Amino acid sequence: MPLSVDMPLEKLEEYNGSSVKPKDFHEYWKEALEELEKIPVNLKIEKNSFETPYCECYDLYFEGINKAVIHVKYLKPKGIQKGEKIPAILDFHGYGGCSKDWTYKLPYVACKIAVFSMDCRGQLGESTDDFLAENGFRNCNLTRGIFNPKELYYKKVFLDGVRLSKIVMDFDFVDETKVGAMGYSQGGGLALAVSSLVPKIKSVFAVYPFLSDYYRCWNMDTGAAYEDIKEFFRKKDPQHKREDEIFNNLGYVDIQNMAHLIKGSVVMTTGLMDKVCPPSTQFATYNKIKSKKKHLIFHDYGHEDMLVGLQDENILWALELLK
């Protein structure tokens, strides 16, 4: 059995990424956050018919960049006393998918933690995209807007997460000092990105995060998660005349370039047999996190759902928000 499909663990622990960081990276995100503040929130909340003896469920909608309508599954514990404040979790889903059934989030609500699970714009949930296309983009998201960095798809998704965090922190029953962010794959990448842009987020639980170290992924010729980059070159720039520009622009939405901005604590999970989001790309991000952090290493696992013991680790992380 190899020690990793990528580098040996001792090399992974030293690896700091291959992708470039744009020279105006911080100015880019400062301008993006200012742009977001100028857009109306247009918040709407509707009661959903699904509920349990200890949980109320709502559909929450808000406006994102370019008039996209973002949908969030909002689960609120019952029995919150007047004036009481409780923790909340921002939950992000995997690439091309949608927020899972209400039932998946109930263990957190049972701990008296509110959950807000966002559908990424234009993927398979209820959120529309900026051109109001509903329910459908599994591929090409990485390279959408690649020659106009202000229009990068993931810039908009990161800002959707930022807006959600501010909506949640403004609820009168939410303790704004006890808001966490979590997700698997794309969701893990989003949890880290949003936390880098919202320093008030207390903690992050990121499982095999996507959206990191794009140049390394391209060089390794990884699977479906990063296939967009390879296909873009094949169809749009087969002689790689604009290679430097493409990877520079991807650097604006590369979470390894954002990791140093995270202030909250981080728990990250990596499977050393991950062929979808290679371990080195995940370590490139982890190794740049300056806040309190913990790395859960699953030596014999790849990019798969049932990592034995991981769900318990996820709940233990959530329980820390109660302290």
GISULJO-V394828 format. One record per pair of residues at least 24 apart in sequence whose C-alpha atoms are under 10 Angstrom apart, sorted by the first residue. I is the first residue (numbers start at 1). J is the second residue. Records with the same first field share a line. If there is no record, write none. Layout:
I->J + J
//
This chain:
1->300
2->272 + 273 + 299 + 300
3->272 + 273 + 299 + 300
4->271 + 272 + 273 + 274 + 275 + 278 + 279 + 280 + 299 + 300 + 301 + 302
5->271 + 272 + 273 + 274 + 275 + 278 + 279 + 280 + 302
6->220 + 272 + 273 + 274 + 275 + 278 + 279 + 280 + 281
7->272 + 278 + 279 + 280
8->272 + 279 + 280
9->272 + 279 + 280 + 283 + 297 + 299
11->280 + 283
12->272 + 279 + 280 + 281 + 282 + 283 + 284 + 287
13->280 + 283 + 284 + 286 + 287
14->280 + 283 + 284 + 287
15->280 + 281 + 282 + 283 + 284 + 285 + 286 + 287 + 288
16->213 + 256 + 280 + 281 + 282 + 283 + 284 + 285 + 286 + 287 + 288
17->212 + 213 + 214 + 215 + 216 + 256 + 257 + 280 + 281 + 282 + 283 + 284 + 285 + 287 + 288
18->212 + 213 + 214 + 215 + 216 + 217 + 219 + 256 + 280 + 281 + 284
19->212 + 213 + 214 + 215 + 216 + 217 + 247 + 248 + 250 + 251 + 254 + 256 + 257 + 281 + 284
20->213 + 214 + 215 + 244 + 247 + 248 + 249 + 250 + 251 + 252 + 254 + 256 + 257
21->247 + 248 + 249 + 250 + 251 + 252 + 253 + 254 + 256 + 257 + 258
22->245 + 247 + 248 + 249 + 250 + 251 + 252 + 257
23->248 + 251 + 252
24->252
25->248 + 249 + 251 + 252 + 253 + 257 + 258
26->252 + 257 + 258
28->149 + 150 + 155 + 252
29->150 + 155 + 159 + 197 + 252 + 253 + 258
30->197
31->150
32->65 + 150 + 155 + 156 + 159
33->159 + 162 + 163 + 197
35->65 + 159
36->64 + 65 + 66 + 156 + 159 + 160 + 162 + 163
37->163
38->65
39->63 + 64 + 65 + 66 + 67
40->64 + 65 + 67
41->65 + 67 + 69 + 163 + 164 + 167
42->69
43->69 + 70 + 167
44->71
45->71 + 72 + 73 + 74
46->74
47->74
48->73 + 74 + 75
50->102 + 103
51->75 + 76 + 102 + 103 + 106
52->77 + 78 + 103 + 106
53->77 + 78
54->78 + 79 + 106 + 109 + 110 + 112
55->79 + 102 + 106 + 109 + 110 + 112 + 114
56->109 + 114
57->102 + 115
58->116
59->116 + 117
60->116 + 117 + 118 + 164
61->118 + 126 + 127 + 164
62->127 + 160 + 163 + 164 + 167
63->127 + 128 + 130 + 160 + 163 + 164
64->121 + 127 + 128 + 129 + 130 + 156 + 157 + 159 + 160 + 161 + 162 + 163 + 164
65->129 + 130 + 151 + 155 + 156 + 157 + 159 + 160 + 163
66->129 + 130 + 131 + 132 + 151 + 156
67->128 + 129 + 130 + 131 + 132
68->121 + 122 + 127 + 128 + 129 + 130 + 131 + 132 + 133 + 134 + 156 + 160
69->121 + 122 + 126 + 127 + 128 + 129 + 130 + 132 + 134 + 160
70->118 + 119 + 120 + 121 + 122 + 125 + 126 + 127 + 128 + 129 + 130 + 157 + 160 + 161 + 164
71->99 + 116 + 117 + 118 + 119 + 120 + 121 + 125 + 126 + 127 + 128 + 164
72->98 + 99 + 115 + 116 + 117 + 118 + 119 + 120 + 125 + 126 + 127 + 164
73->99 + 100 + 101 + 102 + 105 + 115 + 116 + 117 + 118 + 119
74->102 + 105 + 114 + 115 + 116 + 117 + 118 + 168
75->102 + 105 + 106 + 108 + 109 + 113 + 114 + 115 + 116 + 117
76->106 + 109 + 110 + 112 + 113 + 114 + 115 + 116 + 173
77->106 + 108 + 109 + 110 + 111 + 112 + 113 + 114 + 115
78->109 + 110 + 112 + 114
79->112
80->112 + 173
81->173
82->172 + 173
83->172 + 173 + 174
84->172 + 173 + 174 + 175
85->113 + 171 + 172 + 173 + 174 + 175 + 176 + 178
86->112 + 113 + 114 + 172 + 173 + 174 + 175 + 176 + 177 + 178 + 179 + 321 + 322
87->111 + 112 + 113 + 114 + 115 + 169 + 173 + 174 + 175 + 176 + 177 + 178 + 179 + 180 + 202 + 318 + 319 + 320 + 321 + 322 + 323
88->112 + 113 + 114 + 115 + 116 + 165 + 168 + 169 + 173 + 174 + 175 + 176 + 177 + 178 + 179 + 180 + 181 + 318 + 321 + 322
89->113 + 114 + 115 + 116 + 117 + 165 + 168 + 178 + 179 + 180 + 181 + 182 + 201 + 202 + 203 + 204 + 318 + 321
90->114 + 115 + 116 + 117 + 118 + 161 + 164 + 165 + 168 + 179 + 180 + 181 + 182 + 183 + 187 + 190 + 191 + 194 + 201 + 204
91->115 + 116 + 117 + 118 + 119 + 161 + 180 + 181 + 182 + 183 + 184 + 187 + 188 + 190 + 191 + 205
92->116 + 117 + 118 + 119 + 120 + 161 + 181 + 182 + 183 + 184 + 185 + 186 + 187 + 188 + 189 + 190 + 191 + 206
93->117 + 118 + 119 + 120 + 125 + 182 + 183 + 184 + 185 + 186 + 187 + 188 + 189 + 190 + 191
94->119 + 120 + 123 + 183 + 184 + 185 + 186 + 187 + 188 + 189 + 190 + 209 + 210
95->120 + 123 + 124 + 137 + 138 + 139 + 141 + 184 + 185 + 186 + 187 + 210 + 211 + 225
96->120 + 121 + 122 + 123 + 124 + 125 + 135 + 136 + 137 + 138 + 139 + 141 + 186 + 225
97->122 + 123 + 124 + 125 + 135 + 136 + 137 + 138 + 186 + 187
98->122 + 123 + 124 + 125 + 126 + 127 + 135
99->124 + 125 + 126 + 187
100->125
107->315 + 318
108->314 + 315 + 318 + 319
111->315 + 318 + 319 + 322
112->319 + 322
113->174 + 178 + 179 + 318 + 319 + 321 + 322
114->168 + 173 + 174 + 179
115->168 + 179 + 180 + 181
116->164 + 165 + 168 + 181
117->164 + 181 + 182 + 183
118->160 + 161 + 164 + 187
119->157 + 160 + 161
120->154 + 156 + 157 + 158 + 160 + 161 + 186 + 187 + 190
121->153 + 154 + 156 + 157 + 160
122->153 + 157
129->153 + 156 + 157
130->156
138->225
139->224 + 225 + 226 + 227 + 228
140->226 + 227 + 228 + 229 + 231 + 232
141->226 + 228 + 229
142->211 + 214 + 225 + 226 + 227 + 228 + 229 + 232 + 250 + 253
143->226 + 228 + 229 + 231 + 232 + 246 + 249 + 250
144->228 + 232
145->249 + 250
146->232 + 245 + 246 + 247 + 248 + 249 + 250
147->242 + 245 + 246 + 249 + 250
148->246 + 249
149->246 + 248 + 249 + 250 + 251 + 252 + 253
150->249 + 252
152->249 + 250 + 252 + 253
153->253
154->190 + 193 + 211 + 250 + 252 + 253 + 254
155->193 + 252 + 253 + 254
156->253
157->190 + 193 + 194 + 253
158->189 + 190 + 191 + 192 + 193 + 194 + 195 + 196 + 197 + 253
159->190 + 193 + 194 + 197
160->194
161->190 + 191 + 193 + 194 + 195 + 197 + 198
162->190 + 191 + 193 + 194 + 195 + 196 + 197 + 198
163->194 + 198
164->194
165->194 + 195 + 198 + 200 + 201
166->198 + 200
169->200 + 201
175->321 + 322
176->200 + 201 + 202
177->201 + 202 + 203 + 321
178->202 + 203 + 320 + 321 + 322 + 323
179->203 + 204 + 264 + 318 + 321 + 322
180->204 + 205 + 264 + 265 + 266 + 317 + 318 + 320 + 321
181->205 + 206 + 264 + 266 + 318
182->206 + 207 + 266 + 267 + 268 + 314 + 317 + 318
183->207 + 208 + 209 + 314
184->208 + 209 + 210 + 268 + 269 + 303 + 304 + 305
185->209 + 210 + 211 + 225 + 276 + 277 + 303 + 304
186->210 + 211 + 212 + 225 + 277
187->211
188->268 + 269
189->254 + 255 + 256 + 282 + 285
190->255
191->255 + 266
192->255 + 256 + 258 + 259 + 261 + 262 + 264 + 266 + 268 + 285 + 286 + 289
193->253 + 254 + 255 + 256 + 257 + 258 + 259 + 261 + 262
194->255 + 258 + 262
195->258 + 259 + 261 + 262 + 263 + 264 + 265 + 266
196->255 + 257 + 258 + 259 + 260 + 261 + 262 + 263 + 264 + 289
197->258 + 259 + 261 + 262 + 263
198->261 + 262 + 263 + 264
199->261 + 262 + 263 + 264
200->262 + 263 + 264
201->262 + 263 + 264 + 265
202->262 + 263 + 264 + 265 + 266 + 320 + 321
203->262 + 263 + 264 + 265 + 266 + 267 + 291 + 292 + 293 + 317 + 318 + 320 + 321
204->262 + 264 + 265 + 266 + 267 + 268 + 293 + 317 + 318
205->265 + 266 + 267 + 268 + 269 + 294 + 313 + 314 + 315 + 317 + 318
206->266 + 267 + 268 + 269 + 270 + 295 + 314
207->267 + 268 + 269 + 270 + 271 + 282 + 295 + 296 + 303 + 305 + 310 + 314
208->268 + 269 + 270 + 271 + 272 + 274 + 276 + 277 + 278 + 279 + 281 + 282 + 283 + 296 + 302 + 303 + 304
209->255 + 268 + 269 + 270 + 277 + 278 + 279 + 281 + 282 + 283 + 285 + 286 + 303
210->254 + 255 + 276 + 277 + 278 + 281 + 282
211->250 + 251 + 253 + 254 + 255 + 256 + 277 + 281 + 282 + 285
212->250 + 251 + 253 + 254 + 255 + 256 + 257 + 258 + 277 + 278 + 280 + 281 + 282 + 283 + 284 + 285
213->247 + 250 + 251 + 253 + 254 + 255 + 256 + 257 + 277 + 278 + 280 + 281 + 282 + 283 + 284 + 285
214->247 + 250 + 251 + 253 + 254 + 255 + 256 + 281
215->246 + 247 + 248 + 250 + 251 + 281
216->278 + 280 + 281 + 284
217->276 + 277 + 278 + 280 + 281
218->247
220->275 + 278
221->275 + 276
222->274 + 275 + 276 + 277 + 278
223->275 + 276 + 277 + 278
224->275 + 276 + 277
225->275 + 276 + 277
226->276 + 277
227->276
254->285
255->281 + 282 + 284 + 285 + 286 + 288
256->281 + 282 + 283 + 284 + 285 + 286 + 287 + 288 + 289
257->284 + 285 + 288 + 289
258->285 + 288 + 289
259->284 + 285 + 286 + 287 + 288 + 289 + 290 + 291
260->285 + 286 + 287 + 288 + 289 + 290 + 291
261->288 + 289 + 290 + 291
262->288 + 289 + 290 + 291 + 292
263->289 + 290 + 291 + 292
264->289 + 290 + 291 + 292 + 293
265->289 + 290 + 291 + 292 + 293 + 294
266->290 + 291 + 292 + 293 + 294 + 295 + 317
267->292 + 293 + 294 + 295 + 296 + 313 + 314 + 317
268->293 + 294 + 295 + 296 + 297
269->294 + 295 + 296 + 297 + 298 + 307 + 310 + 313
270->295 + 296 + 297 + 298 + 299 + 301 + 302 + 303
271->296 + 297 + 298 + 299 + 300 + 301 + 302 + 303 + 304 + 307
272->297 + 298 + 299 + 300 + 301 + 302 + 303
273->298 + 299 + 300 + 301 + 302 + 303 + 304
274->298 + 299 + 300 + 301 + 302 + 303 + 304
275->302 + 303
276->302 + 303 + 304
277->302 + 303
278->302 + 303
//
